Amino acid sequence: MALAGVAGAGLLLISACGSGGSSSSSSSTSPSSSGSSSSTSGTVALASTSAGKVLVDPSGMTLYAFANDTPGHTTCTGSCAVYWPPVPGSDMPHGSVAAVTAKFGTIKRSDGSSQLTVDGYPMYTYAGDSAPGQANGQGKNLSGGLWWVVGSDGSWVKTTSSSSSSSSSGARGGY
């Protein structure tokens, strides 16, 4: 009986990791619904990463801004949204977050889902970050543009390599 429970759990894990096109929360067929299925209610927070103190989702995954986006509009769709899953609007804080002065909001994506914004810019996580505290997408030029982690004031942190924090820039989009 215990063996059947283990086999069932393994099957469940495999199906959760698969592309299962029938589930509306599947990140492979509807990436804008995000793969954050483990967090049904949570909010963005501030955490230390390899890029310094930045905004993270309820699972502790680093948030990124896409330089090609404009306030209130996302350009990351299709395969881009598979590698850079949009952060669901439900992760928006309802109240203040300690040491965070950025302004949070949401936008409607073309598929009808809601996406979190910081100071108007759509937020994403990165498929290349496998654990909380990683910032492997920082400064990458992927999916047609540059990607930056986001500081507590909403500015894009434009330092690359392992030079910890500082150099937070309020400038957006220009590169």
NORBEL-V527313 format. One record per backbone hydrogen bond with DSSP energy under -1.0 kcal/mol. NH is the residue of the N-H (numbers start at 0). CO is the residue of the C=O. Records with the same first field share a line. If there is no record, write none. Layout:
NH=CO ; CO
This chain:
4=0
5=1
6=2
7=3
8=4
9=5
10=6
11=7
12=8
13=9
14=10
15=11
16=12
17=13
22=19
25=22
29=25
32=29
33=30
36=34
38=35
43=90
44=55
46=53
48=51
49=132
51=48
53=46
54=149
55=44
56=60
59=56
62=54
63=123
64=147
66=145
68=65
69=72
71=119
72=69
79=76
82=78
83=79
86=122
88=113
90=87
91=88
99=96
100=151
101=151
104=116
106=114
108=112
111=108
114=106
115=86
116=104
117=120
118=102
120=117
122=115
123=63
124=84
126=82
128=125
132=59
133=130
137=134
138=146
139=136
141=144
144=141
146=139
147=64
150=154
153=150
155=168
156=148
163=161
168=155
173=171
